[in-house]
Amino acid sequence: MPVITNIADLKDLHRRRTPKMFYDYAESGSYTEQTFRENTTDFEKLRLRQKVAVDMSGRTTESEMIGRKVAMPVALAPVGLTGMQRADGEIKAARAAEKFGVPFTLSTMSICSIEDVAAHTTKPFWFQLYVMRDWEFVEAILERARKAGCDALVLTLDLQILGQRHKDLKNGLSAPPKMTLPTMINLATKWQWGLEMLATKRRFFGNIVGHAKGVGDASSLFSWTAEQFDPKLDWDKIARIRDMWGGKLILKGVLDEEDARICADFGADALIVSNHGGRQLDGALSSIRMLPRIVRAVGKDIEVHMDSGIRSGQDVLKALALGAKGTYIGRAFIYGLGAMGEEGVTKALEVIQKELDISMALCGERDVKELRHENLLVPADFEGDWV
Ligand SMILES: Cc1cc2nc3c(=O)[nH]c(=O)nc-3n(C[C@H](O)[C@H](O)[C@H](O)COP(=O)(O)O)c2cc1C
């Protein structure tokens, strides 16, 4: 059993144990990957303010996200094709999250279906929706999520059209993988992945196959999704979805103060400052840079969450100190899953919680809910003078 001390260790194991096509799918941003890179390097520009001779006993990382108690304010972000990183990946990640006490968000584009995840977990999870043109499909999937007990809807707003990720095109990404010669050669070195995949029936998009009209096999599915994302999504349609759902609503993919204001006036429970992990608009600013101005603009009126670029507990601390009430990890838990399955997701959460707890203590803080701007040293030009 390798000694895992940080998220980078899990990433290294993920790369070695998972087919290249799926590792690359996770580890890529769109076009030049500038935004993908800056999501992490901008966190490094923020420094922590050390405080000494402060009582550090009785610390807690517990908090709340949209009224739900969490062991730490770090949810698992929706990640499509999680069940291709490791067999039954969504079920494994959801189980790790519920045991740890943090929310799990199931992607529309998951391999395990909503019903399947519900059958293998005991607590409600969150469901992420991509809005499709087929309104009947949207209505039906919301009904399925409600029946499965999902207690929040995460509506993704930044993917009406797919940002191009070069590696996916070059690798011929598909689920399950097509057996080309390079893929077969690569798979020969990933025997554990292959054995587990052979032992499961969950190899297609479980929320879609058998539910959407005209989708029979994987190849028609890829073209179906490309054609089906609704390019006409606007605030009227979002209002219709809000009313159809009727429960807690989180709007994901906001990177602009004006959009954030609309989300707040809209009556959503939270918004997520996010650039989709650098996978959509290459050239957009990092989420952590945009966070302070969005918190200033709407933080009093709506819960502000953030994701994109979090790879450590120190990153979580920085986001909370800049005013986020909750954060999400995407790749950090996927590395854990690809490395060691459910155990690896738990490990990723443990690593982050320990880093958060120790860094918080060394900043002289005992309660994660008390973190604030003064815990940071922020360079004068951090937010930049963009016009
Ligand atoms: C491989 C991969 C697949 C993703 N699939 C989805 C998805 O299906 N729905 C969605 O709303 N966001 C999706 N995202 C974006 C994540 O929810 C999240 O915003 C992002 O991963 C955060 O950045 P991080 O990976 O740096 O933590 C995906 C991200 C990755 C890396």
The ligand as an ORCA input file, in Angstrom:
! r2SCAN-3c Opt
* xyz 0 1
  C     -13.637     15.067    -16.008
  C     -14.587     16.153    -15.624
  C     -15.938     16.017    -15.959
  C     -16.859     17.007    -15.565
  N     -18.184     16.811    -15.828
  C     -19.087     17.730    -15.365
  C     -20.474     17.494    -15.504
  O     -20.914     16.467    -16.009
  N     -21.324     18.451    -15.058
  C     -20.882     19.627    -14.480
  O     -21.678     20.479    -14.103
  N     -19.556     19.840    -14.311
  C     -18.661     18.919    -14.716
  N     -17.328     19.122    -14.507
  C     -16.876     20.327    -13.776
  C     -16.837     20.055    -12.273
  O     -18.133     19.928    -11.745
  C     -16.124     21.178    -11.511
  O     -16.697     22.412    -11.869
  C     -14.625     21.206    -11.797
  O     -14.087     19.905    -11.866
  C     -13.906     21.988    -10.708
  O     -12.550     22.093    -10.980
  P     -11.425     21.112    -10.342
  O     -11.496     19.841    -11.127
  O     -10.173     21.877    -10.598
  O     -11.751     20.907     -8.890
  C     -16.395     18.147    -14.881
  C     -15.045     18.269    -14.557
  C     -14.157     17.280    -14.906
  C     -12.705     17.424    -14.508
*
